[in-house]
Amino acid sequence: MTLNTQFYKRLALGSYFLLIIWLVVWHFFLTIDKNTSTLFTLLLWIVPILLPIRGLLTGKPYTYAWTNFIVMYYLLHGLTAVYAVEGEQFYAAVEILLCVGLFTGCSFYARLRGRELGTGIRKLKEELLEEKEAFEAHKNNKR
């Protein structure tokens, strides 16, 4: 694994674990008006972010890629809270910052590690060129 890839993995994992800690601190200790039960808060805010933990720890590029879908849930929450929740703008800004770090780390790690492992998505131009060469070779063999 290259240094560049390792950097993005560390960025993703650091942001991931800090986001989990921040969500617990924010929703269980810093929020004064708690309108939801503890179980509901756990199910809504903590369980979704824990879903990809195994794949992230083992370094699977595919897990890093789909983790971004989960990150968007938290990013949208942070953006909404910055605008709509009075007194919690700072908390939401921290969530947004951690989400951006996680999204960036996951995206680049998945791309770079996928290329290193040879599992990256190839460009359509490369696919078409390979098909054309195979077709022409087959056509020339028939002659």
VENFEN-V682281 format. One record per helix or strand. SS is the DSSP state (hx for helix, st for strand). FROM is the first residue (numbers start at 0). TO is the last residue. If there is no record, write none. Layout:
BEGIN
[[SS:FROM:TO] [SS:FROM:TO]]
END
This chain:
BEGIN
[[hx:2:29] [hx:37:49] [hx:52:57] [hx:60:83] [hx:88:116] [hx:123:141]]
END
